[in-house]
Amino acid sequence: MNKELMEALDILEREKEISKETLFDAIENSLITACKNHFGKSDNIKVEINRETCDFLCYAEKEVVEEVEDDCSQISLQDAREISQRAQLGDLLHVEIKSKEFGRIATQNAKNVILQKIREEERSVIYNQYYEKEKDVVTGIVQRYVGKNISINLGKADGILNESEQVKGEIFKPTERVKVYILEVKNTPKGPRILVSRTHPELVKRLFESEVTEIKDGTVEIKSIARESGSRTKMAVWSNNPNVDAVGACVGINGARVNAIVEELRGEKIDIINWDENPGNLIQNALSPAKIVAVFADPDEKTAKVVVPDYQLSLAIGKEGQNARLAARLTGYKIDIKSETQAKDAPGFRYEDYADEYDEYDEEYDEEYDSEYVEEGGMEEVPAEE
């Protein structure tokens, strides 16, 4: 029996990642509980288990008296002499308790104590395991829809993808594999509750960290990221090594690296730009692919006025203001975009005072982005989100 017990503990430790010491404690507590159910109290009950052989001894400390008033805590001198010839009145004698004598109810209660402890430890192990993965990306398997939420199996636990964290238009099928960002891990009486997301900007960041070696080893840093899930992401990157092109490292040969992430995000477009400490240059990069005539940035007020060619205004603003909106989030500046004609007519907006710096801009119309960006109308002033 002891050999079988040791094998069972080894299996639990290996498969459930529950330490043997915890299991030994659970067995000791279960035997004490069984004694309490059998005798009515367990204040004087002691349990000892050999960690090497799994041999256990359960005994009660009883006082040797002439006349027994409490069978649980006292023993007569005559009975004590049968256990030890040296027993004297007033001695504390260890009287072995045979676990086979326990009744069915006491045995069942002992079993329940062990099972309860195993369940608690298993939940604790799972919680700790996924708590360490909080703010990271994991691969899960879609199980089923629960209302408008989705249950995703993450291995040893299930994650909940709430409707608010789902990308609009994404439809998942059962058994489909999907990467999700772990938002939060909560410890509840029923086990860990894991909330995951497909819309968080950090999802894109973590995907690049896993895909791009230069980001993983710290050569390239992701300085800022702005995302409208399901549509477009803008990401500013910077290289610590002058010999390493930050944008090129993220794009990969023939776009292999960025395309792998775009495929995982189901076609979401990703703009990768160079980070610049100069806010004017950063804003100019952030508004790409639009050509910029001039940028007047106020670092104190976190505002910027941008002048673009007349024919590039819609491209700079983007469809429904998306390009300017993402640029504002990426840079942290409130951006006011005006065409050259609007800027000349605006009082106090004397861009010509600075135009010498921007005389040589590329006026070639970028047909590649024509159908994607150029739309009539749009927003001219886009506040950066806090």
Residue, then its C-alpha position, 0 to 999 in steps of 0.5 A: m500500500n505504501k508503494e502504491l501511495m508513493e507512486a500516486l504522489d509521484i504522478l500527482e506531483r508530475e501531472k498536477e505540479i503539486s509538491k509532495e510536501t503539500l500532499f503529505d500535509a493533506i494526508e496528515n490533516s485528513l487523518i486528524t479529521a477522521c479521528k475527530n469524526h471517530f472520537g469526537k475530538s482531535d486535540n491530542i491526536k498526532v500524525e507522523i508520516n515518513r516522507e521516504t517510505c510513506d509509512f504513517l503512524c497515528y496516535a493519541e497522547k493519553e494521560v495515565v490515571e487511576e480512574v478514567e473519566d475521558d476515554c479520548s484523553q485518559i487511560s487506566l494504569q492497567d491498560a497502560r501497563e499492557i502497552s508499556q511496563r514502565a508506565q506510571l500514573g501521570d505519564l503521557l502515553h502514545v496510544e496508536i490508533k488503527s485507521k482501519e477502525f474508522g467508520r465509513i463516514a470518518t473515512q469519507n470525510a478524510k477522503n474529501v479533505i485530501l481531494q479538496k486540498i488537491r483541488e485548491e493546490e491545482r487551482s493555485v498552480i494554474y493561477n500562478q502559471y497564468y499570472e506569470k503570463e499576464k500582459d503576454v501573448v499565448t496561443g489558444i483553441v476556440q471552444r465555443y461561443v458563450g452568448k457573445n463572448i468566446s471561450i478559448n482553451l489556453g491549455k490548463a485553463d480557459g480564457i474568456l474573450n469578451e465581446s468588447e475585446q473582439v475585433k469587429g468582423e472576426i468570426f471564429k470556428p471551434t477548434e481554430r487556433v488563435k493568438v490572444y493577449i492576456l489582459e488579466v488573471k483573477n483568482t476566484p473560488k472556482g479557479p482562475r478567471i483569465l480575460v484575453s483580448r484581440t484588440h489591445p495594441e500590446l498584442v501587435k507589440r508582442l507579436f513583433e517581439s516574437e517574430v523579430t529577432e532584433i526586437k527580442d534581443g533589444t537591438v530594435e525598440i518599439k517606442s510607440i504604437a497606436r492601433e484601431s483593431g481590425s483596420r490599421t496599426k501605426m508603430a514607431v521603431w528605433s534602432n540602438n545600432p546604427n548599422v541596423d535599419a529598424v523599419g527593415a528589420c520589422v518588415g523582413i525580407n520581402g515583407a516576410r516578418v510583417n506579413a506573418i503578423v498581418e496574417e495573424l491579425r487577419g489582414e489588419k494593415i500595419d504602418i512601421i515608421n522611424w522614431d525621431e526625438n525631434p517632434g516635427n520629424l516624428i509627426q512627419n513620419a507618423l503622417s506617412p504616406a502623405k507628403i508634408v510641407a511644414v510641421f510646427a510643433d509645440p512640445d510644451e502644449k503638445t500641439a502641432k500644426v501641419v501643412v500639406p500640399d493641397y492634393q495631399l490633404s485627404l491622404a494626410i487625414g485618411k479615410e474618416g480621419q484615421n491616418a491623422r487620428l493614429a498619428a496623434r495617438l502615436t506621437g501624443y500631439k494634438i495635430d491640426i492639418k491644413s492644406e497650403t491654401q488653407a494655411k495661407d488664408a489662416p490668420g497667424f499661421r505663417y508657414e512661409d516663415y519656415a518654408d525654406e526648410y521644406d522647399e524640397y518635398d517630393e511632389e510625385y503623387d503616390e499611386e500606391y496609396d491613392s485608392e487606400y487613403v484618398e477620400e474627400g472630406g475628413m477631419e482637420e483637427v484630431p486630438a490625441e487620446e490620453 
